[in-house]
Amino acid sequence: MIYRIGFFFALMVGLGFSVQAQNSDDQYRKPLKVVLEDIQKRFNVTIKYGDNMVKDRWVTYADWRLRSDVDVTLDNVLSPLDLKVNKEGVGKYKLKDYEYFRWAPEDGWKRMDDIAHQYHDVATWAQRKVLLKQELYAALQLSPMPARSLSKPIVTAKRVMDGYTVQNMAIEILPGLYINGSLYSPLKSKGKIPLILSPDGHWSAQRYRKDCQIRCASIARMGAMAFSYDLFAWGESLLQFKEEDHRRSLAVTIQALGGIRILDYLLTLDNVDKNRVGISGGSGGGSHTVLMTALDDRIKLSAPVVSLSSYHFGGCPCESGMPIHQCGGGTNNIELAAMAAPRPQLVVSDGGDWTAQMPEHDFPYLKKMYGYYGKSSNVENVHLPLEGHDFGISKRKALYAFLAKYFDLDLSAVKYTNGLESNITIEPEKAMYVFGDHGERLPAHAIKGFSQLEKVFYVHTKKVL
């Protein structure tokens, strides 16, 4: 018996607390690991976590946080520690860091309804839009906008394919800061043609990916110009920055500035129709699509793919790192998407991510907002409940049809073999580089590193670092 008591006491000390510490003087503190083990036993549940998530974390007033309901108990215990659990099945949980960007659907819907109560017709909505747009630019630290670079884009030679051409391009958006992309154009065209910006999300290889090349080549075959470009500190931008720089808050600002400067240049081309300018990206590129359309009235059509939700604000700082969702006293990506109205908008959603419940609440809100203008048919939702988070063939077909409908493109120009687009050349990654196989053509004055970028950005936006 003495041995058992001694062993128990030693165990408590080893875990970092003692029996004597369980009083109000010591805030009834217990190690988080001990509390989680107790919850699992009490409620007969399983909570998965790594040791690094519980190490050196303590719960104050631990036993006082327990309730008869396991979900309430977990919230009481974890919220003060900025932790949460995801429910993975009956009685199965996984411990995670608090995700500011991911809400329960009902919480997002309630917030959406509260936001929508601020307007009831075109006039009140127009006032809200003006406020949101002003505050978006301010939140992004793009008010005032930095001066445009006068340098000419760096452009590679055209590569001629079956029905389209490709050339790589780098546009200097701040002194020494480049945004890189590939421009797909019809092999033959007459008159002015549409322009489609094609930012992509966080899928591996981004604009070098097979499905991205297929999408842009198909759009070019249909008769439009498609510009596929890198997100910040992604793709060829890694010549200037580290991968971790992509997850800095300034990323969302640089991406927005990049999109604006891309339009500034491409709209100077003689063969681009300024009345037919669109943007479509998937995942994080879908968030960028929504933001760009809210910011820039030159965009006449938008198509966010597998991204849009009232209860998901963008899981990467490149989507939500700046306080854009605090604009106007609080907003979300659905309201930002409504700022596109009455411009045509296609929302593509699926059953495998945070867009799974798009038809239930968020899309009816968008229909109502477009209805203010008598244009409710200008917003469409293609919902694919059995599909997941990608820019697969079903999503691409929906985009092609939408572009053909509103921009008078030739949908029949996209040929299919075994259900997939055919006769498209999939280029190796290096063929899509602007600055050479090893970055040897990167200009000598190019920014190198995030700290240098900050200095340049804040000088050119006249802000204090």
Stockholm file with secondary structure:
# STOCKHOLM 1.0

chainA/1-465         MIYRIGFFFALMVGLGFSVQAQNSDDQYRKPLKVVLEDIQKRFNVTIKYGDNMVKDRWVTYADWRLRSDVDVTLDNVLSPLDLKVNKEGVGKYKLKDYEYFRWAPEDGWKRMDDIAHQYHDVATWAQRKVLLKQELYAALQLSPMPARSLSKPIVTAKRVMDGYTVQNMAIEILPGLYINGSLYSPLKSKGKIPLILSPDGHWSAQRYRKDCQIRCASIARMGAMAFSYDLFAWGESLLQFKEEDHRRSLAVTIQALGGIRILDYLLTLDNVDKNRVGISGGSGGGSHTVLMTALDDRIKLSAPVVSLSSYHFGGCPCESGMPIHQCGGGTNNIELAAMAAPRPQLVVSDGGDWTAQMPEHDFPYLKKMYGYYGKSSNVENVHLPLEGHDFGISKRKALYAFLAKYFDLDLSAVKYTNGLESNITIEPEKAMYVFGDHGERLPAHAIKGFSQLEKVFYVHTKKVL
#=GR chainA/1-465 SS CHHHHHHHHHHHHHTTCCGGGCSGGGTTCEEHHHHHHHHHHHHTCEEECCHHHHTTCEETTTGGGCCSSHHHHHHHHHGGGTEEEEEEETTEEEEEECCTTBCCHHHHHHHHHHHHTTCCSHHHHHHHHHHHHHHHHHHTTCSSCCCCCCSCCEECCCEECSSEEEEEEEEEEETTEEEEEEEEEESSCCSCEEEEEEECCSSTTGGGSHHHHHHHHHHHHHTCEEEEECCTTSGGGGGTSCGGGGGSTHHHHHHHHHHHHHHHHHTTSTTEEEEEEEECCBTHHHHHHHHHHHHCTTCCEECCBSCCCSSBCCSSHHHHSSSGGGGGGSCCHHHHHHTTTTSCEEEEEESSSTTTTTTTTHHHHHHHHHHTTTCGGGEEEEEETTCCSSCCHHHHHHHHHHHHHHHCCCGGGSCEETTEECSCCCCCGGGGCSSCTTSTTSCTTCCCSHHHHHHHHHHHTTCCC
#=GC SS_cons         CHHHHHHHHHHHHHTTCCGGGCSGGGTTCEEHHHHHHHHHHHHTCEEECCHHHHTTCEETTTGGGCCSSHHHHHHHHHGGGTEEEEEEETTEEEEEECCTTBCCHHHHHHHHHHHHTTCCSHHHHHHHHHHHHHHHHHHTTCSSCCCCCCSCCEECCCEECSSEEEEEEEEEEETTEEEEEEEEEESSCCSCEEEEEEECCSSTTGGGSHHHHHHHHHHHHHTCEEEEECCTTSGGGGGTSCGGGGGSTHHHHHHHHHHHHHHHHHTTSTTEEEEEEEECCBTHHHHHHHHHHHHCTTCCEECCBSCCCSSBCCSSHHHHSSSGGGGGGSCCHHHHHHTTTTSCEEEEEESSSTTTTTTTTHHHHHHHHHHTTTCGGGEEEEEETTCCSSCCHHHHHHHHHHHHHHHCCCGGGSCEETTEECSCCCCCGGGGCSSCTTSTTSCTTCCCSHHHHHHHHHHHTTCCC
//
